[in-house]
């Protein structure tokens, strides 16, 4: 994770470094990322990079967690738009995610994250568990109390995550159009909501 030196940087400079990192990780998978490209794009000395991060993998993990953090904050906005209906908020979130993925850089970034997860190189044994930490999961607290208390609540969360992951991958490999994948996701979420409420 980043050093205190990085965390104490002015916000604008931190964002400049993170934007440069996202650009590089969109250009190539993690194992081909070049620190020289990141520091050049961020307009910082190469030596400064190592004052902020241990290595390029460290920056990669931090960037993903940073972006998940933004997504979590946005989810509260989606909940308000959906009158606190978590299922409708999930649909809004997924739709917004697909809209962002119509931009090629964002699409390639997601594909490169998948590449990192499924790569067999030894470095990834360290990186992948950090990417997949529990803090990135769907939060049970957003669901109605009866769902939170259900013995099947964890299964519900796992199914919702699996639906999102499967639909996202299907769209990324161009096995479904933007409209088709949004409709598929919405149908799956409606089915899960209906099935869970019948219990």
C-alpha positions as CSV (number, residue, x, y, z in Angstrom):
1,X,0.0,0.0,0.0
2,X,1.1,3.6,-0.4
3,X,3.5,5.3,2.0
4,X,2.6,8.1,4.3
5,X,4.5,10.4,1.9
6,X,2.1,9.6,-0.9
7,X,-1.0,9.9,1.4
8,X,0.2,13.4,2.5
9,X,0.6,14.7,-1.0
10,X,-1.8,17.4,-2.2
11,X,-5.0,15.9,-3.7
12,X,-4.3,17.2,-7.2
13,X,-0.8,15.5,-7.3
14,X,-2.2,12.2,-6.0
15,X,-4.9,12.2,-8.6
16,X,-2.4,13.0,-11.3
17,X,-0.4,9.9,-10.3
18,X,-3.4,7.7,-10.2
19,X,-4.6,8.9,-13.6
20,X,-1.2,8.2,-15.1
21,X,-1.3,4.7,-13.5
22,X,-4.8,4.0,-14.9
23,X,-3.6,5.1,-18.3
24,X,-0.6,2.7,-18.2
25,X,-2.6,-0.2,-16.7
26,X,-5.2,0.4,-19.5
27,X,-2.4,0.3,-22.1
28,X,-0.9,-3.0,-21.0
29,X,-1.5,-5.8,-18.4
30,X,0.2,-5.4,-15.0
31,X,3.2,-7.6,-15.9
32,X,4.0,-5.3,-18.9
33,X,3.5,-2.0,-17.1
34,X,6.4,0.4,-17.2
35,X,7.1,2.7,-14.3
36,X,8.9,5.2,-16.6
37,X,5.6,5.7,-18.5
38,X,3.7,6.4,-15.3
39,X,6.2,8.9,-13.9
40,X,6.5,10.7,-17.3
41,X,2.7,11.0,-17.6
42,X,2.4,12.1,-13.9
43,X,5.3,14.6,-14.4
44,X,7.1,13.4,-11.3
45,X,10.8,12.3,-10.9
46,X,11.4,8.5,-11.1
47,X,12.9,8.5,-7.6
48,X,9.7,10.0,-6.2
49,X,7.8,6.9,-7.3
50,X,9.7,4.7,-4.8
51,X,9.0,7.3,-2.1
52,X,5.3,6.7,-2.7
53,X,5.0,3.0,-3.6
54,X,7.1,-0.1,-3.1
55,X,6.7,-1.2,-6.7
56,X,4.3,-1.2,-9.6
57,X,2.2,-4.0,-8.1
58,X,1.7,-1.9,-5.0
59,X,0.4,1.0,-7.1
60,X,-1.9,-1.4,-9.1
61,X,-3.5,-2.8,-5.9
62,X,-3.9,0.7,-4.4
63,X,-5.5,2.1,-7.7
64,X,-8.1,-0.7,-7.7
65,X,-9.0,-0.2,-4.0
66,X,-9.2,3.6,-4.7
67,X,-11.6,3.0,-7.6
68,X,-13.7,0.5,-5.5
69,X,-13.9,3.2,-2.8
70,X,-15.4,5.6,-5.3
71,X,-17.9,3.0,-6.5
72,X,-19.0,2.4,-2.9
73,X,-19.7,6.2,-2.4
74,X,-21.6,6.3,-5.7
75,X,-23.7,3.4,-4.6
76,X,-25.3,5.6,-1.9
77,X,-26.3,8.0,-4.6
78,X,-27.9,5.1,-6.6
79,X,-29.8,4.0,-3.4
80,X,-31.2,7.5,-3.1
81,X,-32.2,7.6,-6.8
82,X,-33.9,4.2,-6.3
83,X,-35.8,5.2,-3.1
84,X,-33.6,2.9,-1.0
85,X,-34.5,-0.2,-3.1
86,X,-31.1,-2.0,-3.1
87,X,-32.1,-4.2,-6.1
88,X,-32.9,-1.1,-8.2
89,X,-29.8,0.6,-7.0
90,X,-27.7,-2.5,-8.2
91,X,-29.3,-2.1,-11.6
92,X,-28.4,1.6,-11.8
93,X,-24.9,0.8,-10.7
94,X,-24.5,-1.9,-13.3
95,X,-25.9,0.3,-16.1
96,X,-23.5,3.1,-15.2
97,X,-20.6,0.6,-15.2
98,X,-21.5,-0.6,-18.7
99,X,-21.8,3.0,-19.9
100,X,-18.3,3.7,-18.6
101,X,-17.0,0.6,-20.4
102,X,-18.1,2.0,-23.8
103,X,-14.9,4.1,-23.5
104,X,-12.1,1.9,-24.8
105,X,-9.6,2.9,-22.1
106,X,-12.0,1.9,-19.4
107,X,-12.8,-1.4,-21.1
108,X,-9.2,-2.3,-21.6
109,X,-8.4,-1.4,-18.0
110,X,-11.1,-3.9,-16.8
111,X,-9.8,-6.6,-19.2
112,X,-6.3,-6.0,-17.8
113,X,-7.6,-6.5,-14.3
114,X,-9.1,-9.8,-15.4
115,X,-5.7,-10.7,-16.9
116,X,-4.0,-10.0,-13.6
117,X,-6.5,-12.2,-11.7
118,X,-6.1,-15.2,-14.1
119,X,-2.3,-14.8,-14.8
120,X,-0.2,-17.7,-13.5
121,X,3.0,-15.8,-12.8
122,X,4.2,-15.9,-9.2
123,X,3.8,-12.1,-8.6
124,X,0.1,-12.5,-9.0
125,X,0.0,-14.9,-6.0
126,X,0.7,-11.8,-3.9
127,X,-1.4,-9.3,-5.9
128,X,-4.6,-11.2,-6.4
129,X,-5.5,-11.8,-2.7
130,X,-5.0,-8.0,-2.1
131,X,-7.4,-7.2,-4.9
132,X,-10.0,-9.6,-3.7
133,X,-10.2,-8.4,-0.1
134,X,-13.6,-8.5,1.6
135,X,-13.9,-4.7,1.6
136,X,-14.8,-4.7,-2.1
137,X,-17.9,-6.9,-1.7
138,X,-21.6,-5.9,-1.9
139,X,-22.5,-4.5,1.6
140,X,-25.3,-6.4,3.4
141,X,-26.2,-3.3,5.4
142,X,-27.9,-1.8,2.3
143,X,-30.5,-4.6,2.3
144,X,-33.7,-4.7,4.3
145,X,-33.5,-6.0,7.9
146,X,-35.2,-9.3,7.1
147,X,-32.6,-10.0,4.4
148,X,-29.7,-9.1,6.8
149,X,-31.1,-11.5,9.4
150,X,-31.7,-14.4,7.0
151,X,-29.6,-17.5,7.2
152,X,-29.2,-17.2,3.4
153,X,-28.0,-13.6,3.3
154,X,-24.4,-14.5,2.4
155,X,-25.6,-16.8,-0.4
156,X,-27.7,-13.9,-1.7
157,X,-24.6,-11.6,-1.8
158,X,-22.6,-14.3,-3.5
159,X,-25.2,-14.8,-6.2
160,X,-25.5,-11.1,-6.8
161,X,-21.7,-10.8,-7.1
162,X,-21.6,-13.8,-9.5
163,X,-24.3,-12.3,-11.7
164,X,-22.4,-9.0,-11.9
165,X,-19.1,-10.7,-12.6
166,X,-20.6,-13.0,-15.3
167,X,-22.5,-10.2,-17.0
168,X,-19.5,-7.9,-17.0
169,X,-17.2,-10.6,-18.4
170,X,-19.8,-11.4,-21.1
171,X,-19.9,-7.7,-22.1
172,X,-16.1,-7.3,-22.0
173,X,-15.5,-10.2,-24.4
174,X,-18.2,-8.7,-26.7
175,X,-20.5,-11.7,-26.3
176,X,-23.4,-9.4,-25.7
177,X,-24.4,-5.8,-26.7
178,X,-24.7,-3.0,-24.2
179,X,-28.5,-3.1,-24.2
180,X,-28.6,-6.9,-24.1
181,X,-26.3,-7.2,-21.1
182,X,-28.2,-4.5,-19.1
183,X,-31.4,-6.3,-19.8
184,X,-29.9,-9.7,-18.8
185,X,-28.5,-8.2,-15.6
186,X,-31.9,-6.6,-14.7
187,X,-33.7,-9.9,-15.3
188,X,-31.3,-11.8,-13.1
189,X,-31.6,-9.3,-10.3
190,X,-35.4,-9.3,-10.5
191,X,-35.4,-13.1,-10.4
192,X,-33.1,-13.2,-7.3
193,X,-35.2,-10.6,-5.6
194,X,-38.5,-12.5,-6.3
195,X,-36.9,-15.9,-5.3
196,X,-35.5,-14.5,-2.1
197,X,-38.7,-12.7,-1.1
198,X,-40.7,-16.0,-1.6
199,X,-38.7,-17.7,1.1
